[in-house]
Structure formats: C-alpha cells, structure tokens
Amino acid sequence: MNENIEPQYTEDNIRSLEWQEHIRIRPGMYIGKLGDGSSADDGIYILIKEIIDNSIDEFVMKSGKRIDIKLDEGKISIRDYGRGIPLGKVVDAVSKMNTGGKYDSKAFKKSVGLNGVGTKAVNALSDYFRVRSIREGQLKIAEFSKGLITEDSTITETTEKNGTETTFRPDGTIFTHFKFRKEYIEKMLKNYAYLNPGLKLYFNGEVFYSENGLKDLLTEELEEETLYPIIHLKEEDIEVAITHSDKSQSETYFSFVNGQNTTQGGTHLNAFREAYVKTIREFFNKNFEAADIRKSIIAAVAVKVVEPVFESQTKTKLGSNEMEPGKQTVRTFVIDFMKSKLDNFLHKNPEVADAIQRKIMISERERKELSGIQKLARERAKKVSLHNKKLRDCRQHYSDQKALRKSESTIFITEGDSASGSITKSRDVETQAVFSLKGKPLNCYGMTKKVVYENEEFNLLQAALNIENSLEDLRYNQVVIATDADVDGMHIRLLLITFFLQFFPDLIKNGHLYILSTPLFRVRNKKETRYCYTEEERLKALNDLGKNPEITRFKGLGEISPDEFKHFIGKDIRLEPVVLGKDTTIENLLEFYMGKNTPDRQVFILENLVVEENLLDPKQNMQTAEA
C-alpha cells in the first residue's frame, strides 16, 4: 500500500450541517467559552442572559414591567409580560436561523438581544427547552431537546396575561459538571435593574428593582466613605455616575452598552476616562496628571449605540467607533456630553469641585513619594523577568486582543517547587502559566501600597499579572491559587486573598480569582480509575468498583504526578470562585482573616479544612470568601 497517495477531496467531503448541529459542534462561536458555572462569563449564564435580553427589549418597547426568573435544580424558567411571540411564528422564532424581530431596526433600534441568534443557541445547547407564548387570550407551546422539536401543540385558549415564558436546562454533555451559582445570577439581575429603572425582576421570590439607575448601582457597590455625594448625569443615550473613594487606591468602573455589561470596557469606557480627565483639566485650568485625576475614582457609564459592534459573541467589549452608522463617533459623543454636563455640575456645586481638587493634590503628593521606590521596583522586576524562575509564562494572554484563546488564559499561584513542577509539566503552555511562591507570603494586612514595591515577591506577582494601575491590561483571565488542603495551604490562601483584597479588590469583584480544587483520593481497580473530590465521591467509587480497590489519599499537590495532574487542570478543571458576599465588606473580611482575632480565625481554618477523618462539603470551604 502506497502511503504517499493523498486523500481524495470529493463531493462526499462536503457536509451541510443543520442549524442546531452547527451550534452544538461550535458553541464557542455563539456563547464564548463553555465552563462549568464557576466563572460569571461561563456559557450557562450567557444562555440565561440571551433569554432575559429578549424580555428586556419588551420592557424597553414599553411592554411589560415585570420579569419572573426561577431556578430549580439546574432548570431555569424566565417569564416576561411583553407582547408574546406571534403565535404562528413561535417555532420559527426559536429554531430557524435568520428569523426574528430584531432584524426590523425600527422596532428594536438599540436592542440588547441584537439579531435573535441567542434564543436558537439556548435551544440547541439545552437537553430540555420549552417556549410558551401568550397573546390576546391564546396560548402556543413548543418543546425541544438539543434543538430538535419534541412537541408542537395546537393553539389553545387561556386567561394568562400576555408574554413569553422560556424554560430550559443546559445539556450536561456539553456543560459538564455545571452548577448555577446564585451570586452570579443575582449580580446579572441587579445590573438589569440599574439599567432599566422601573423594571421589577423576581428571582426565586427576591425582587430586584431600581429607581435611580446607575446612582443606585454605585450606592450599592460602595463599601467605604466617599469624598463627595455621587454625581449623576443623564441624557437619552448616555448615563454616568461618578464619585471618589476615601480609601481605595485603584480606579473602579462599571460599563454598559445597550444594557450589556461590558466587563472588558471598550471604546465607550476609553472615551469616558479620556473625557473625565479632559473636563477636569479644563475646569481647573491645570494640566494635572491623568493618573492623579482618576486615582480612586468609582464610576459607572452606560451608552446606547445603534447596531453596536462587539469584539466577541459574548459582548464584553465594545468595538464600535460610531454612535450610529455615518454619524458622530462614540468618543466625540461622550466627550461633548461630559464637557457640557460635568462642567455645569461642578460650577453649580463648588464644594464637590473643591473635594475633587483636594483629592488630586493628595494623589499627586503620594505619587511623588512613591515614584522613587516604584522606579527601583520596576527596574528590579524587569531584570528578574528576563530570567524569572518564579514565572513560567504561557503564550496567549487575556490582554492580547488577537489571542484566539485569551478567555482561557490562566495563572496558577503555587507553593514550593514540587507542586509548581507537577503543574508546569502537565499544563497547556498556550494558555496556562505558573507562578511559584518560595514560602508563605507576607501578611500585608493594614499596610500601604508601598509594601507591594518593597516586597520582591509581591512586586513580581503584580508585574506578572500586569495590574499595577488597573485591570485594563490584566494578562490572565483566571488567577488561580493552587495550594495544599492542609493548615499551611489554607494559611497561604488567606495571605494571598488578603493581598488581593487589600490592594487589588477589583480582581475579586470582577470574578478573576479562584481556588483550584484537586482530588483528595484516587480509587482504582485493574479496569478503571476514579478521582474523588469529596467523601461522597469516594464512597460511591468504592461501591461502584467492587471488591478491594486500591485507595490513595493525596496529601499535597506535589504527590500528584504530572501525568495525573493534566486531568485536573485540563478540560475537566474544577475551580471554586472567590466571591464577596453581598452583605460582606472588604474591611470586615480583612479584619476577620488577618486582624487580631486569632482564636476565631483558628477555629474557622480548622473547621473548614478538608481532612481525612472529617471531610466537608467543598462548598463550605474557604473557596468563597464569605465570612
């Protein structure tokens, strides 16, 4: 047989996919990354968002002021009280590409849901999908599984109010080990409420509602004292809310386009940051440094753009340069608005203008005091980075717009050489980096940012992440603490979380910090190997694998061989997000974990350790930073 013969390329090689097949084979084209629910931008939340976006569009069109959202064991139901899908087009609207009301630009001029592809993606990626449409006393129901219709009912009479109800359960064969986290859904619903004053969203009985839009958002998010009351400015296609923190060192922004939370910013946020600096300089007639003007700012900005262009299907970064095709740019629109509205506000409120000027002068003084040590620290970091043994970098980074897999970019922060060695040998060099700690990091509770530059390890970590001034150029989407599940490992977790809470809280607020879950046991016989993360999984494996299986207890990450480690940091990686509870302030957390209440903290650590004799549900672990 001649191995050099090239394979034939004939008509048989050309394959036409059904619409649902294409979505299921290439889900990333429609919803970004899949994930398991541990990250706020994982696919299961994009599915929810796509359905709610359609309901929001009904509210924007002044049809229905309420949306009901119910979560029950992995199944989500979303009911609006809008006009309902035209009954004769219910099946087509959720299962035919290029079909939907969003193509009529007069009806949906500044739509959130855009072109209606989202609902079809939800249908194709769900093992159960049902849509109910009610219009003028009539009801139409259609059910699907993985995009294929399973029930197409006739139209019946009903007394229900107009609207659409969509119920779905993500397909577990695509979203493996998925779990909805209420914190992420609640945050999404809060944002919808802030952007749509007057709309009530009910989630499992809890109501989300806002009267004052972005002003309410900042009020809710603020943990510390502000230097002046929130500045709230609004026009038809733009709304901003601005204040300055008394304690935070970083810039904090919440940005939105047509109701979409653009977590990575884009042209509108860049324009706002530029416009704020420009307006302040002109108002005071002084050429202040931009960094001094924006230091400690907390702001929210929302714009409405006709036919927005985003840099990814999940719409987290605006790429549009125009407010409307052929008309003024986003930059010009935002600068003109700020120059007019903010300038007027400052003239009418001199006490706010004075507070802003005082803050700028303090920032300028602090910057000059730090400049010497910053320069030395940067030079040191630059020299070390050329031969940085602590960092084994990857090739694709979150800050690289051209990187095809930038959302997968991950850095593992490990303790000691054995653990970092195992991860380094088994990682994906394209998207996974490793930063090795030499021991326990410094407890930086109560210290100033000066320590970040004076402590070599912190300085190198800050440089590796590229977060010195803001998260804008963050190099890794997932920052993962990978420590042993023992007393020392738990302490290192707390010290690292303290570091991020103290100096880079936005890393946690924006959902970038995680704890790596690794198996506690390996249970195997001659035919099969099971890795168990909990006592329940261990008992099930013992039951399933029959008589006398071999049981290995992993006491540290270094005990897991590189060949095995690739299973735990590959496609089945289990990450637990570090999230702030809605009633928990950063100050309270820091005081509890790293303050002087040592006995309370010792009890907390010992109760939450996963030990062989007393295995706890990992949800109770330190993975969520809720005191």
N, C-alpha and C positions, 0 to 999 in steps of 0.2 A: 504493500500500500504506500502510495507516494504522499508523504506528509506535507509537501510543499504546495499541493494544489490548494488554491484559495477557495474559501466557501462561496457558493453561488448566491447572488443577490437577485432575487426574482420577485414576482408579484406576491408570492407566499410570505415574503418577509414584511410586507406592508400590512399593518394591522390597524383597524379603526376601533377605538375604544368607545364604549357607551359613556355618557356623561358621568355617571356615578363611579365607573371603573377608573376613569382618569383622576377623579378627586381622591379615590382611595389609594391609588398607586402613587400619586404625587401630592399628598396632603399639604406638604410644606408650601406649595405654590399658593394655597388658598388660606391657610391659617398660621403660617410661620412654623415654629417648632411644635412638636407633639408634647413631650413632657408627661409628668405624672400628677400634676397639680401642686407640686412643691414650689413652683415659681408663678408669680402673678401674670406672666405673659405666656404661660403654657396653653396649649391648644384647647383644653376643656373650658377655659374661661373665655377664649376667643369665640367659641361656639355660643356661649351664653350671651356675650356682647353682641354678636351678629343678630340674634333674635330680638334682644332689647332695643337695639338701634332702630329696627323697623317700627317698634312700638313708640319710641321717642319721636320718630318722624311724624307719627299720627298726632302726638301732642303738639308738635311744632305747627302742624297744619290745623291746630285748634279743634282736634277731635279726641276727646278722652283726657281726663286729668288724673287718671289712676292706672298703675300697673301692679299686678299681683305676681310675685315670684315665690315659688315653693320648691324646696329641696327635700327629697325623701329618698334616702339610701341610693344615691348615685343617679337619681332621675330628677330632672328639672322641668318645671312647668311655668310658663310665662303667659299671662293673660292681660291683654290691654282692652280698652273700651273705646277704640277708634272706630273707623268705618267698616272694618272687616274686609277680607279679601273678596272681590267679586266672586259669587258662588260658582259660576261657570268656569272660573279660571283657577280654582283652588289647587288642583293637582298640578297644572302647568306652572303655577307661581312658585311651587316648592320643588319641582323636579324637571323643569325644562330650562336649559341654559338660554340666555338672551331673552328671557321672558320676565317682565316685572315693571312696576310703576315707576321705578327710578330712572327709566330712560326718558320719561317725559320731564324735561328740565323745568317746565313751567310749574308742574305740580310739586317738584322737590328741588327747588333752586339751590339750597345749601344743605343737601341731605347728609345724614350721618352714614346710613347704610349704603350709600353710593349706588352701585348698579344691580343690587339684588342677587349677586352670586352667593352671598353669605348664607342665606337660608338653604340653598341647594347643598352647600358644603356641609352644613349641620345635618341635613337629611342623609347624605351619603356616608357620613362618618359616625352615624348612630345605629345601634342594633335595634333600637325602637324609636320611631318618630311618628308623632300624630299631630295633625293640624285640625282645628275646629274653627270655622268661620261663621259668624252670626251677623246677618244683615236683614233688618226690617222684618223680624219675626220668623226668619227662616235659617236653618242650620245645615251646614255641609261638613262632613267629616271624612278625612282620608288618613290612612295609616301606611307606614313604610317600614322596611327593615333593610339597612345598608343601601338605601336608595331605591330599592325595588318595592313597588306598591303591593300591599297585602290586603288592603280593604279600601273600597271606593264606594261610600254609602250614597244612597239617594238623598235628595234634599227633603228635610222634614220641617214641621212647624215647631216653634219654640217661643218661650216667653222671656228668654235671656236677653240681656242688653247687647247692643251691637259690639263687635270687636273680634279679635283673633286670639285663640289660645293655642300655644305650641308646647308640646311635651316631648322630651327626648332623653335618651340615655346613651352616652358616648359608648362606642364599640370597644369593648375590653381587649379585642385582638389588635387594635390599633393603639389605644391608650392603655398600655399595660400597667397594672398596679395603680391605676389612677384613684385619686381621692380628692374630692372637693374640699377646700378649706374656706370656712365661713369668713375668715378675716379678709380674704381677697375679694370675695363676692360683696361683702359689706362696703369695702373701700370703693369698689366699682359703682355701687348704688349711691353712695354718698356723693361721688363726683357727678353722677347723672342728676341728682337733686340740686347741687350747687349750680349746675349749668342750665337748669330748667326750673327757675323759681315758680312755685305754684303746683308743680307736679308732685304727687304722692306715690312713693314706691313702697309696697308692703312685701317684706321678706320674712317668711315663716312667722308672721304676726308682728314683726317690728317695722315701724314706719320710718322712712327717710324722706325728709321734707326740708325745703329751704325757702325763706322769704327774701333774703338779701344777696343771693348768688355768691360770687367769689369772696365777698366780705365775710360771709358765714364760713367759707372754707378756711380762710386764714384764722378766724377766731377759733375754730375747732382744732386746727393744727398747732396753734401757738402753745408752747409749754412754759415759756419764760416771759418775763416782763418785756414790753415793747417800749421804745423810746418816745413814741407818739401814737395817737389813735390811727387806725387803719385808714389810708387814703383810698377811696372807692370811686372810680371814674368809669363812665359808661356811655356808649353810643350804640346805634343799631347793630353794627357789625364788629364791635370790639368792647371788651370789658377788662379792666385791670383793678387789682387791689394790691396795695404796697404798704409795708411798714419795715422797721428795722428792729432786730433783736438786741437785747441788752447784753446777752452772754455769748450767743453762737458766733463762731469765727467765720463760718462759710456763707456762701450765697445759696439760698434755697428758692427754687422756682417750681410752680405748678403750671403747666401749659396745656392748652387745649385748642383743637381746630374742629369746628362744626360738631362740638360735643365729644370728640375723641381725645382721650388723654394721651398727648404726645410726650411720652416719658423721656424720649431722646431729643426733645426740642425740635429744632429746625429753623427755617427762615423767619418765622414769626417771633420766636424767642430770641434769636440773634438780633432781630430788629428792635425788640423791646429793650434788651440790655444796652444796645447802642443808643437808643432814643433816650433812655433814662439818664445816661452819662451826659449826653449832648444837652439835654434840657437843664440839668443841674449846673453844668458849667456855664451855660448862657445866663441862667437866673442869677448866679452869684458873680458872674463875670470873672471867673478864676479858672485857670487851667489845671484843676485837680487831677491827680492820677485816677484812672478808671477803677483800679483795684480798691482805692480808698473810698471812692464814691459808692461802690457796690458791696463793700465788705459788710457782712451781717444782714444784708437785705433779705426779706422774705416777701415774695411777690407771686401773684397768680395772674395769668394773662390768657384770655380766650378770644379767638377771632373766628369770623365766619367767612369762608372763601368759596367762590363759585368754582365747581369742578376742581377740588384740590388734588394735587399730585403728591403721594406719599412715597417714601423711599423703600417701603416694604409692604407686603399684603396686610400685615397686622397694624399698619398705620401709626407707628410710634414716632415717626419723624417726618415733618412736613418738608417736601422738596419744592413746592410751588414758589415761583417768584412773583406771581401776579394775583391780585385780589379777584380779578375777573379777566378772562381772556381779552387781550388787546387794551386793557386799562391799566391804572397805576399799579406799581409794584407793592408787595406786602411791606417792604422796608419803608417806602415813602409814606404809605398809609399810616403805619404805626408811628413813625417819627412826627408826622403832621398832627396826629391825634395827641401825642404826648406833649408836643411843644405848646399846643393850644390849651388842653385841659389841665395838665400838671402845672404849667406855668401860671395859669389863672388861679389854681388852687393854692399854690404857695404864696401868691400875692395876697390872697384873701385870708390866709392862715399863717401869719408871720411866726407864731410860736412853733408850728411844725417845721417851717423853714429853718428856724434857729436850732432846733433839735437835730435836724439833718446836718447842718453845718458843723455843729459840735462833734457829731459822730465822725464826720470826715476828718476833722482835725485830730481826733483821738487815734483813728486808724492810721493816719499819716505818721504820727509820732511812734506808734507801735511798730509800723513797718520799718521805719528808720532804725529803731532799736534792734530789730531782728535781722536787718539786712546783712550785717557782718557775719553773724553765725549762719544765716541761710546760705550765703555765698560759699563759706567753707564747707558746709554740709553738702551742697550741690556738687562742689568740686570733688569731694571725697566719694560721693555716690557715683559720680561719673567715672572716676578712676576704677572704683570697685566693679562697676557694671561691665567693664571690659573683660574682667576675669572674675565675675561674681559667682562664687561657688554656691552661694545661697539660692540663687535663682537659676532654674533650668527652664528656659522660656519655651513658648510654643510659637508657631509660625503665623497663626491667624489671631487677630485681636479685635475686641469689641469696638475699639475706636477707629478701626480701619473700614471705611465705607465700602471699599471694594472687596473685602473679605467675604467669600460666599458662605462661610460657616461662623460668622462673627458672634451670633447669638449663643453658640456652643462654647465660646472661649471661657476657660475655667482655670483658676489658680488654686492649687492645694497648699495650704499652710500646714506644714508637718513639724513634728518634734523629733529631733535626733536623726542620725544617718540611716538607721535600719529601715524606719518607716518611709523616709523620703526615697531611699534606694529602691524599695519594692514598688512604690508608685511610679518612680522615674522609669523603671524598666518596663512597666506594663501600660504606661499612659499612651494616649494618642498624641504624637508630637505636633500634629497640626493644630489642635485646639486646647491641649492641656499642659499647663505649666506647673512647676513645683517650687515652692519657697521653703527652705529648711531653716527652722529655728535651732539655735545651738543649746537652748535650755529654756527655762522659764523666763518669759519676757518681764520687763519691769512693770510694777504696779504703778500706773500713771494717774490714778485717781486724785483729783484735786490739783494736778499740775497744769502749768500753762503750756501753750504750744511750743514753747522754747525746747521742751524735752524731746519733741519729735525730731528736732535737728541735732540735739546733743547726744541722743542715744543712737548709736550706729545701726542697731537692728531695726528700730522704728523708722529711721531715715531711709534705710534701704527698702523697707516694705512700702513706705509711702512712694518712693521712686519707682518701685516695681509696678505698683498699681497706677501710678501717674495721677494722683488725686490731690496734689499739694494745694491747689487753689479752688478746684471744683471737680464735680464728677463728669464734666463735659468730655474729658479725654480718658475716662476710665478704660483700662486696657483689657479687663476681663469682666464678662457679664456675671459669672458666678465666682464669688470669693468664698472658698470652702475651707473651714477649719477641720483638719483631719488629725485628731488626737486619740490616744487610747481611752477606753472606757473605764479608767481607774481614777484614784484620787488625784494623782499628778496630772493626768489628762484633763480631768474636769477643771482643775485649777488653771491650767493653761488656757482652756476655753474661756474661762471667766476673765482672765487677764487680757486676752485678745479682744473679747467683746467689750471690755472696759475701754481699751484703746480706741476702738471704733466709735463707741458711744460718746466718748469724751471729745474726740477731735474730728471724726467724720461720720456724724449721726445719719447723714443723708444716704450713706451706703446701706444702712439698715432700713431706713424709711422707704427707700426705693427698691427694696427687695433683692439686694445683691449678696447678702451674707447668709451662709448656710453651714450646717454641721454635716459631715459625712457619716452616714450610717454604714457600718461594716458588720458582717455576720459575727455572732457570738459563738456559733457552733458549726461544725461540719459533721453531717451524719451520712454514712455511705455503706453500701454493700458492694458486691462484685459487679452489679449491673448499673447502679445509679448512685449519684452524689447529690445531696441536698445541703444548701447553706441556709442556716436558720438565724433570724434576727431577733426572735423573741422565744420565750419559753413555750408558748403555744405552738409555734412553728416546729420547735424541737420535738415536742410530744407527738405532733402529727406525723413528722418524719419517722420517728421510732415506730409508730403504729403502721405506717404505710410500707416501710422497708422490711418488716418482718423480723425474724429471729436474729439476735446478737449482731446488730450493725456496729460498725466502728464509729465512735464519737470522739471528736476533737474539740476542745474548748480553746478558742483564740483569746489569749490574754492581752495581746498587744498587736498593733498593726505590723510590726516587724516580724511577727511569727507567720504572717500570711505570705506565701511565696509569690513572686511576680507573675507566675503562670496563673495562679488563682486570682490575684488582685485585679487582673484585667476584666474579670467578670463583674467586679463591684464598682468599677469606675467607667464601665462601658455603657452600652445602651440600657442596661438594667440598673444603672446607678440610683441609689436611694439617698436623696438629700432632704434634710429637715431644715426649713427656713427659720432664721432668727427673726421673729416678728415682735413688734411692740404692741402690747395690749392696749385697747382703746382707752382704758382708764389708768394707764401706767405712764408716768413721766420719766424722761431720761434721768433727771436728777434723783428721783426716788430709786430707780434701778441701780444707779451708780452707788448711792448711799448703802443700799442693801448688800450688793455684791462685794464692794470694795471699801466700804466705810469701816466704822469701828465696832459694828455689831457682830463680832467674830463668832460667838456661840450660835446665834441664829443661822449664820451662813454655814457653819459646820454641819448643823442639823440638816439644812437644805441640801448640801452636797451629798451627805451620806444617804439621805432618803431617796435621792434621785440617781444614785449610782446604779448601774446595771451590774449586779454581782451574781455569781453562780447560785448562791443559796436563795436569793430574793430578786428574781427577775421581774422588772416592772414593765408596764406598757411604755414603749418608747415615746409615746405622745406626752407622757408626764415628765420626760427628760428635760434637760436644760436647752434642748433644741429650740424651744420657743422661749424667748426672754420675757416671760410674763411672771412678774413676782407674785 
